[in-house]
Amino acid sequence: MTLLETRALSKTYPGAHGATVQAVSEVSLTLDAGEVLGIVGESGCGKSTLGRSILRLAEPTGGQILFRGKDITRATKNEMKALRRDMQIIFQDPFGALNPRHKVGHILAEPLIVQRVGDSASRSARVAELLDLVGLPPDAAALYPHEFSGGQRQRIAIARALSLDPALIVADEAVSALDVSIQSQIINLIASLRRRLGLAILFISHDLSVIRHVSDRIAVMYLGRIVEMGPTEAIMSAPQHPYTKALLSSIPKLGVDHHSRIVLQGEVPDPAHPPAGCAFHSRCTQAMDICKQARPPLVHHDGAPQEVACHLYP
């Protein structure tokens, strides 16, 4: 069952000298209940803005957001407060995401208090349950965030996101601020919780090697648009878009000559003044004249399981 759908979702910001910065441009996607959709791309491609726009933490400037079939694009403040029980976020920075003045027990109970769920005794029981769920001892509730390591803080942030039993979680670069040795622990925790609780997750990352381990499908973003989207194994084994191929080639592999890596030339175009046609044409070694003139639609081709926005394919 489709839990979340966006239709031509867009988000702009005012730029310098009256320009408009197009952070997210006409993004259409679906996310089923219990599914993990990985959003990947370079820094500045709009993936975090997409996640925040879906949750209405950043107000969309165009398009629609449907949650369980209901259009929530223009939902009121009170309507969104009720929806927060089903839609939560895990932020990138575990050090800045937790209030340093509150003990962990209060941090985990706060969503329950705001939503008026249960009484003091049931909230305390829920806090203990959440700590156990993310692999922390019960006495962690009496400590402050600064008394934990980065990985432990992210576990606390995950527990807070789970406190209201949401159906959807946006994990915004949830492991990028952690040491590599800790990243795998948090990735395994998220994957385990997904299976155990039946969560739908929008997993945002710039790292394809992380995305592939947790996602059922992958959407590749470039300059605010999705350029390729499909099943994880199809994209990892047979990428179609030149940008996706470049991202995949940057993943270190044992026994593979580093000279086979595709090094993109030039800089990402200014989102306040995007180029005409395909936004990737200025960095693409396979660009044709049509790429400079017309923007390719995101479509299936020749029976491929994924959709791709590229003029290389009919």
N, C-alpha and C positions, 0 to 999 in steps of 0.2 A: 504494500500500500504506500502510495506517495505521501510522505510526511511534509516535505517542503518543496516549493517550486518558486523560482524567480522567472519573470518574463520581462526581457529587455531592461533589466535593472541597471540604473545609472546613478552615479554620484559625481557632482562637480564641486569644485572649490574656487573662490575668487583668487585670481593670481595678480601679479604685479601689472601696473599700467592698464588696468581694466580687462586683462586677459582672463579666460576661464580655463581652469585646470581640470581635465577630464580624468578623474581617478579610476572610475569604473564606467565602462561603456557597453550598454545594451547586453548585459550578461543574462543568458537564459540557461537554467539548469534545474535538475530535479534530484531529490534525495529521498530514498525510501526509508521506512521505519527499519531500524537495525542495521542500516548500511553506513559504510565509511567512504566519504568522497574526499580525496586528497586534492588540495589546491596548491599548485607549485608554480614558481617563477622567480625571477630575479628580484632583488630589493627594489621597491618602487613600482612594481607592476600592478598594484592595486588589490592584491589578495587579502591583506588585512582590512582594507576599507570595504571590500566585498563582505567579509564576515561581519563587520560591525554594522554595515547597512542592513544586512539580513535581520540582525537583532534589533534594529532601530536605535542603536547607540550612536550611529551617524545617520541622519535623516536622508533617505534617497531623494534624488531630484528628478527621477523618471523611472517608469516601469512599475512592476507589481511584485509583491511578496505574498505568496499564499502558504498558509500553515494549516495543515489538515483540511485543505480545500477552502479555507476562509481567507479572504483578502484582508491582510493586516497592514497594508501600506499606509493607510491613513487612520489606523486605530488610535483612539484617544489615550491619554496618559493612564487613566484608570484601567482601560482595556489592556494596555501593555503591561501594567503591573500584574494583572491576573495571568497574562501569558508568560511572564518571567518564571513561573513555576515550571513551565515546560521547555524553556529556552534559556540556556546558561552558557557562560564563556569561561575558558581557562586562558588567562593572560600570559604573555611571553615572559615577563620578568617576575620571578617568584619573590624577589626582594622588595619590589615596589607594589606588589598586588595585595599584600597583607598589611593591615593597620598595625604598626609597631606598638601602639599604646594598649592594645587589647590582647588578652590571653586567647589561646587557640580555641578553648571551649566557647568563648563568646563569639569569636569569628565564625565558627561553624554553626552556632545557634542563631546568629543574626538573621539569615534568610527565613528561618522558621518564625522568628519574632515579627519580622516585617510582614510576612504573609499570614500571621496569626494562626499558625499551625500548632496544635497541641498546647499542653501546659508545661510548667517548669520541669516536672519529673520526666515527661515523655521527651522533652527536648534534650535533657541530659542523657537519656538512654539513646537517643538518636545520635548524639555527638559521639558517644562511645562506639556505636555501631559503625559510624563513618570512619573513625580512626582505625578500627579493625579492618575495615574494607580496603583501606589504602596502605595497610601494613605498618601502622604506628601504634605504640602502646597506649593504654587508657590514660596514663599519667601525663601524656603530652598535652591534655586539655588544660592543665594548670600552668603551662609554660608560655613564654612570649615568643613571637616569630624569630627574634634575633638569637634565640638559643638553639636554633636548628640549622642544619646545613642547607645548601641550595636545593638538593634533591628532596630533602624532607619538607622544605617549604612548598615545593611544587606538589608534593603529595597532599599537603594541607589545602592548597588551592584547588586541587582536584576534588578533595572531600567536600569543600564548600560548594563547588559546582554541582555535586551530586546530592546535596542535602535535601532538596525538594523533589527528588525522583524525576528529573527532567526527561523528556523524550529526545531532545536535541541538545548537543553540546558543540560549540564552536571552540576548537583548540587552536589558538592563534600563536604559532611558533612556540608551542608548549615545551619544547626541549632544547631550543637553540641557545638559551642562556646557560645551559648546564654543561659540565664536563662530559666528554665522550663516554667515559666509564659509567656515568650516572644516566646518560641519555637512554641507554639500552634498558635500564631498569624501569624508567618512566614509560618508555614505549611499550614494554611488556605489560606494565600495569594497566595502561590505557586499553591495550588489546584484550587483556583478561576481563576488565570491567565491561567492555563492549559486549563480549560474549555472555557474561554473567547477567548483565542487566538489560540487554537488548537495546543498547543506546544507538541512536543515529549520530554520527560525528562528522562535522566539517573540519577536516584536519589540514591546517594551513602550515606550509613549510617551504623554505627555499631549497631544501635538500631532497632530491629524488630518492636517494638511498634510504632515507627515513620514511618517505611517503610510501614506498613500495611494500614495506613491512606491515603497514597498518590499513591500507586502503583496498577497497573492492574496485573502485574506479578512480581515475585521475583526470583532473582538468588542468591543462597547462595554460597559464596566463602570460600575456605580453602586452604591455602598455594599456592595461585596463580591459583587455578583451581575452576571451578564451580562444586559443588557436588550435587546440586539439583536446579531445575528451573521449574517454572510453575505458574499457576494462583494463585493470592494472597490467595484467600479463601481456595484453596486446600492445600496449604502449611501451612497456619495458623491452619486449622482444622484437617488435616491428614498428618503431616510431615512424610517423609519416611527415610531420612538419619539420622543416630544417632547424627551427629553434629547439624543438624537442630533441632532435638528434644531437644538437650541440650540448644541451643540458646533460643528456645521458653520457656523452663522451667525456664529460668532466669528472665522472665518478671513477676513482682509482680502482684498477682491477689487477690482480696478480697475473703475471705472465703476459700482459698486454703492453705493447710498445707505446710509450707516452706520446710518440709522434703521431699516433692515430687520433689524438684528441683534436676536436674541431674548435679552433680559437676564433671567437667572433671579433670582427674588426669594428672600430668605431664605438660610439657611445649610444646609449638608449636615447631615442628622440625626446625632445621636450614635450611633456604631456599638455603644456599650454599651447603648443604649436605643433600638433602631430602631423606627420607627412600625409600626403594624399595617397590613396590606394592602400596597399598592405603596409602596416606600420613597420614591419620587419624588413622591408625591401632594401633599406639603406645598409643593412648589415648582412644580407643574405648573398651567398656566393652563387645562388641559382636564380637570382632575380631576373625577370623578363620585363619587357616594356609594359605589359598589362598590369604588372605588379605595382607600377608607379601611378597607375590611372584608376584602377577599380579595386575596391576592398572585397576580398573573396568571402563568400558565406561559409558558415560552419555546417558542413554536410557530410554524409556518408558517401563513399565512392567505391565502385568495383567490389561490393560485398565486404569491404573491410569492417571490422566490428567497431572501430572508433570513428568519430567525426573529426574532420580536419578543415581548417580554413586556409587553403593554399591553392594558387593557380597552377601548380604542377600537376594537379589531378583534375580530371574532367568532372 
